[in-house]
Amino acid sequence: MPDSSVSSPKKSSKKLILTLLLLCIAGAGWYWQHSQSAGDAGQSGPRRGGSFVGAVPVNAEQVRLERFAVQLKALGTVTPWNAVKVTSQVSGELDKVLFTEGQLVEKGTLLAQIDPRNYQAALLQAEGSLQETRAQLASAQLDLKRYQGLYQEDSIARQTLEQQQATVAQLQGSLKVREAQRDNARLDVERTRITAPITGRLGLRAVDAGNYISAANTELVSITQDNPIAVHFTIPEHELQAVLQAYQLGEPLIVQAWNRDESHMLAAGVLDSIDNQVDVSTGSVRLKARFDNPAQVLFPNQFVNVRLQVTVHEQALLVPADAIQFGANGRFVWQIQDDDTVVVQPIEIITSDGTLSMLRSGLAADDWVVVEGVDRLRTGSKVSRVAPASEEPAIDADAKPKPADASAKNPRRGQGDAGQPAVKKPEQKPSA
């Protein structure tokens, strides 16, 4: 038989160990819960139902009634209004280069000269052939007049008269050919002088004097007209109707060109033309804007951000875009009541430019809405309006602080025996 005296002490020791273990676990849980509650109270202050007991500091702005321009944004490329690659229309040796790279030239300015001697010789030859043909025609016309008299006297046959008439007509045709040859030779001589076909700015020279130039093949220089200058951009197909409706009214549509980070507007122009079809591969339509560019702010092939102004609302209800929140029931804002409490106010938006949004309904002019600090708000929360950090008054670094008037606060410590202000001793913090 097992000894009952031995088993009893074993059971008692097991119960004691189990009891101590449960006490340790309970104590650890109480300590963790107490420390967590103390940490939350020290960091966030007293809370009630997940909200601040005191007023929540927020940045607020008013809904205002102002002029608002509806704009479409796109990516654009600056292109010359006209661009020409200057080539020669006749072949020959390039005799002179009379332009400077980057020069601004007017239409008709002489740019280069091809050796004209061969073409001048061809012109003299054509003029000689023309003179010879004129002499032959004059002689044939005199013979014809004489034959006509003889025929009336019945001295020659009718066939002889008709042959002379045909000779005169043939020489008249030859005369026109010789005149055309003379004009073509004269034109070739003029083409040895290469002039600017448009007004614009020259690029870099592509060929030097002394090289042989092939007609309509060798490029000498390029000319780009950059005042005015064009900007090509595209808009999505679904925005085309709004642009067409505004464009067909006949009023100029304002187009703005901004730099890459949209921090500075480079120039303002007008919409010039719209392409006649939608690009099926991209679902977009190409547009062209015209810009006056006297200061050369826009440069060909430059990338710009384009803003096309479609329409303008003179009395638009505007709310800061940062104040708009999105919820399960759509857009809403935190509206501040007269008692400085906030409520959720649903709104409807017509359009937005990223900074301001135009309202259809939900708010009225001069209503206050929360712009910053919405993450700690609940319906009915009390708020206090504070200015954003960017609007805090700047501290003048050159201004020196004025000394405190110690005598006004404590007349007994105004001055020492010698008439000098008493030195105030630094305050000591109480020991912990």
C-alpha positions, 0 to 999 in steps of 0.5 A: 500500500502507498504511504499516505503520509508521503503523498500529502506533502507533495500535493500541498507543495504543488498547490502552494506553487500554483497559488504563488504563480497565479499571484505573480501573474495578477500582480504583473497585469496590474502593474502593466495596466497602471503604468500604461494608464499613467503614461497615457495621462502624462502624454495626452492629458485627460481624455473622455470618450477618445476626445480632448477634454479641453479645446482642440487647437486647429487652423481655420479659414472662412468660406469666401465669395470671389472670382474663380477661373476654371482651368485645365492643366496639361503638359506642353512643349514649346515649338517655334511659330515658324522653323526653316532649314536654309538650303541653296537652290543652286549648286556651287562653291560657297564663297562667303558666309555673312551671318553670325550664329545666334543672330536675329535676322529679318526676312531678306537678310543676305546670309551667304554667297555662292560663286556666281560666275558660272551662272552669270555666263549662262545668263549672258548666253541666254540673253545672246540667244534671245537677241538672235531670235528677236532679230530673226523674228523682225526679219521674218515679219518684214518679209511677211508684210512684203509678201502680203503686198505682193499677194494682193497684186497677185504676184505670188502664190497663196502658198508662199504667203502662208509659209511665211506666216508660219515662219513668223509664228514659229519665231514668235514661239522661239522668242518666248522660249528664249525669254524664259531661258533668260529669266531662268538664268537671271533667277539662278544668278539671284539664287547664288545670294542666299537670303533669310526666308523668314524673320527669326533667330539663326542656329549654329552654322552647318557648313563653312565657306569653301565647301561645295553646296548641292542644290536643295540638299546641303543645309547651311543653317536653321532659322526659328521664329520665336516671337511669337512662339507656340506651345503644343499640348494635349487634353483628354477627350472628355474635356474637349466639349468644354473647350469647344463651347468656350472657343466657339464663343469667339472670346480668347481663351487664356493659356498660361505657361508655368515652369517644371515645378509650377512655382513660377508663371513664365508667360501668358498667351491665347489658344490659337487652334484645335486639332481636327481629330482625336488621337485614338491611340491616346484618347487626347486632342492636340491644341496650339497656343500662341505666346508673345515672346519678346524677352525670349522667356520661352525657348523652342523644345522647352517643357512647360506646364500649361493651364488653359482657362476655360471659363470664369465665375465672378461670384464663386463660393470657394473653400480651401481644398485642404479642408475637404475630407472624404468619408463613406457618404462622400465629401465633407468638412468640419464646420465651426459653429458659433459656440466654437464646436465642430460638426460634420457638414456634407458638401458638393464640389463643382471643380477645384484647382488644387488650392481652392474648390468651388462649392455647389452646396453645403456651406455659405459665405463667411462660414468657418471650416477647419483646415488643419488639426482634423485628426483629433476632432469629434462631433461636438468637440470644442476648438480654439483657432490658432494661426498656422506656423507660416503666418507667425510674426517674424522676430527682428534679429537686429532688435535688442530686448529692452531691460526690464524696469525692476524698480516698477515691480519692486521699489525697494530694489530700484537702485543701489547706494551709488545710484546704479541699478541693482543686479538681479540674482538668477533664480534658483530652481527648487530641488527635487 
